[in-house]
Amino acid sequence: MKKKLYTSVFALFMSCSSSRSDISTDSVNVDTGHQVEIVNGIILIDLPNGVSFNWDNDCSRIVDDSLYRSLVTTFSTKQHSTIKLILDTTITPARVCTFDKNLLVGDLAFLLIDKIKGIPYLKALDVRFDSFQADCYYPVSLFAYINNSRHEVYKKVELYLM
């Protein structure tokens, strides 16, 4: 069973990291009310306080590119303000896996902090997420938990990282 899961996850990683020769550009008006340019599923996410990165809607993850690496090197100066963004419920054009809604600024801030610093869910949030979809990097109930307990998540992440 574990071997099958690892094989599925590996295949997912490889399909998202492979180079694409079929570049397509779309400009869509998503639920945010803003016109957003999407190039091959990649969206520029501009969060408050100068936090910007590219999000891949096709793979449901932050793109590891020069913009992200620049953010990593300056993250210590933006960490506190980025943690506060977890409270922000503004809708973004970013979508995740097969969930039928756009992510919020706070969801993306949480994912960014998790990618840069690593948030052990059980230790930091006192929650165990055991259920994953085969084609998704994130636990099934992670976003519901964040949305139902946003202020608590903010406090726990702040306490864990500060």
Backbone torsions as a table, in degrees:
resi	resn	phi	psi	omega
1	MET	NA	-47.0	-179.7
2	LYS	-62.6	-40.6	-179.4
3	LYS	-61.6	-40.2	178.6
4	LYS	-64.5	-42.2	178.5
5	LEU	-63.2	-46.0	180.0
6	TYR	-62.5	-39.8	178.5
7	THR	-63.5	-42.0	178.9
8	SER	-64.2	-43.9	179.9
9	VAL	-65.4	-42.3	178.9
10	PHE	-60.6	-43.9	178.9
11	ALA	-61.6	-39.0	178.4
12	LEU	-64.2	-45.2	179.1
13	PHE	-61.0	-43.6	-177.1
14	MET	-67.5	-38.4	-179.0
15	SER	-68.0	-30.7	-179.6
16	CYS	-84.5	-25.7	-176.4
17	SER	-93.9	-8.5	-179.6
18	SER	-69.6	150.2	-179.9
19	SER	-72.5	146.1	-178.5
20	ARG	-111.5	131.4	177.8
21	SER	-100.0	-9.2	-177.7
22	ASP	-98.7	67.5	-176.6
23	ILE	-71.4	125.1	176.5
24	SER	-126.3	144.5	-179.6
25	THR	-120.5	128.3	177.0
26	ASP	-127.3	150.5	172.1
27	SER	-124.6	115.4	-174.7
28	VAL	-126.0	154.3	174.1
29	ASN	-103.6	100.0	-177.4
30	VAL	-86.7	-176.3	-177.3
31	ASP	-56.2	-12.7	-177.5
32	THR	-77.1	-16.7	-177.0
33	GLY	86.0	-0.1	179.8
34	HIS	-106.4	146.5	173.2
35	GLN	-78.1	126.1	-175.0
36	VAL	-126.1	133.0	176.0
37	GLU	-90.9	127.4	178.6
38	ILE	-117.2	119.1	179.1
39	VAL	-110.4	110.7	179.3
40	ASN	54.1	37.7	179.2
41	GLY	85.3	-3.5	-177.5
42	ILE	-95.0	130.5	-179.7
43	ILE	-124.5	135.9	173.0
44	LEU	-79.5	122.7	178.1
45	ILE	-103.1	118.3	177.1
46	ASP	-110.2	101.9	176.6
47	LEU	-90.8	162.3	176.7
48	PRO	-58.9	164.0	176.7
49	ASN	67.1	27.9	174.8
50	GLY	72.4	24.6	178.5
51	VAL	-98.6	110.1	-178.6
52	SER	-132.8	141.3	176.6
53	PHE	-159.1	167.1	177.1
54	ASN	-96.9	138.0	179.0
55	TRP	-116.8	133.1	178.9
56	ASP	-98.0	105.8	-179.8
57	ASN	-66.6	-28.7	179.8
58	ASP	-70.9	-36.2	-177.4
59	CYS	-105.3	-6.0	178.3
60	SER	57.5	53.0	177.8
61	ARG	-160.4	165.6	177.0
62	ILE	-73.2	134.8	180.0
63	VAL	-79.3	129.2	178.3
64	ASP	-86.4	86.2	-178.3
65	ASP	-129.4	-171.0	-177.4
66	SER	-64.0	-33.9	177.8
67	LEU	-63.7	-44.5	178.1
68	TYR	-65.6	-45.3	-178.6
69	ARG	-63.5	-34.6	175.3
70	SER	-64.6	-40.3	177.9
71	LEU	-64.1	-38.9	178.9
72	VAL	-61.5	-42.4	-177.3
73	THR	-69.5	-26.1	-179.8
74	THR	-104.1	5.9	-172.5
75	PHE	-61.7	-33.9	-178.2
76	SER	-60.0	-30.9	178.7
77	THR	-81.2	-18.0	-177.6
78	LYS	-110.7	0.6	-172.7
79	GLN	-58.7	-50.0	-176.8
80	HIS	-62.0	-45.6	-179.7
81	SER	-68.8	-30.4	177.6
82	THR	-71.0	-38.8	176.5
83	ILE	-61.1	-40.9	178.5
84	LYS	-61.7	-28.1	180.0
85	LEU	-65.3	-17.2	177.2
86	ILE	-56.8	-28.1	-179.3
87	LEU	-77.4	-14.7	-174.7
88	ASP	-76.7	123.7	-178.4
89	THR	-106.6	24.2	175.9
90	THR	-70.0	134.9	-179.6
91	ILE	-75.5	140.2	176.8
92	THR	-116.3	168.8	176.3
93	PRO	-80.1	-3.1	-178.4
94	ALA	-73.4	136.9	178.0
95	ARG	-122.0	155.1	-177.9
96	VAL	-129.7	129.6	175.4
97	CYS	42.4	-132.9	-176.9
98	THR	-100.8	8.7	178.1
99	PHE	-67.7	139.3	-171.2
100	ASP	-93.9	52.0	175.2
101	LYS	-162.0	161.9	177.6
102	ASN	-81.1	149.4	176.9
103	LEU	-74.8	154.8	176.4
104	LEU	-95.1	162.1	177.0
105	VAL	-53.2	-44.4	-179.7
106	GLY	-62.4	-35.7	177.0
107	ASP	-64.4	-46.2	179.8
108	LEU	-66.3	-37.6	176.9
109	ALA	-61.5	-43.9	178.2
110	PHE	-60.6	-46.6	-179.8
111	LEU	-63.6	-37.5	178.1
112	LEU	-64.7	-47.5	178.7
113	ILE	-61.1	-42.7	179.3
114	ASP	-61.9	-42.0	-179.9
115	LYS	-66.7	-40.2	-176.5
116	ILE	-79.9	-47.4	-173.2
117	LYS	-101.5	-23.7	-176.2
118	GLY	77.2	110.1	179.2
119	ILE	-109.9	107.9	175.4
120	PRO	-73.7	108.3	-171.0
121	TYR	-54.7	-44.2	-177.2
122	LEU	-67.2	-44.2	-177.8
123	LYS	-73.1	-45.6	-174.9
124	ALA	-81.8	-40.9	-174.3
125	LEU	-103.7	-10.9	-176.9
126	ASP	61.0	38.1	179.5
127	VAL	-136.6	137.4	176.4
128	ARG	-107.5	122.6	175.9
129	PHE	-106.3	113.3	-176.1
130	ASP	-107.4	-13.0	-171.4
131	SER	-106.1	124.2	178.2
132	PHE	-126.4	149.0	170.0
133	GLN	-85.2	151.8	-177.4
134	ALA	-61.7	-28.3	-175.0
135	ASP	-110.3	27.1	-176.7
136	CYS	-139.9	140.5	-179.8
137	TYR	-78.5	-18.5	-170.0
138	TYR	-108.7	147.7	177.0
139	PRO	-59.0	146.7	-176.3
140	VAL	-55.1	-43.5	-173.5
141	SER	-97.4	8.1	-177.8
142	LEU	-58.3	-49.6	-175.2
143	PHE	-71.8	-33.1	174.2
144	ALA	-65.0	-40.7	178.2
145	TYR	-62.7	-47.3	179.8
146	ILE	-60.5	-46.0	-177.5
147	ASN	-67.6	-33.3	179.9
148	ASN	-82.2	-19.1	-175.4
149	SER	-135.4	37.7	-171.7
150	ARG	-54.9	-46.1	-178.3
151	HIS	-67.0	-39.0	178.1
152	GLU	-66.1	-41.2	177.4
153	VAL	-61.2	-45.4	177.8
154	TYR	-55.9	-49.8	-178.2
155	LYS	-62.8	-43.1	-178.2
156	LYS	-67.6	-40.3	177.6
157	VAL	-65.5	-43.3	178.1
158	GLU	-60.5	-46.4	179.3
159	LEU	-62.7	-42.0	-178.4
160	TYR	-66.1	-41.7	-173.5
161	LEU	-91.1	-18.8	-176.6
162	MET	-92.9	NA	NA
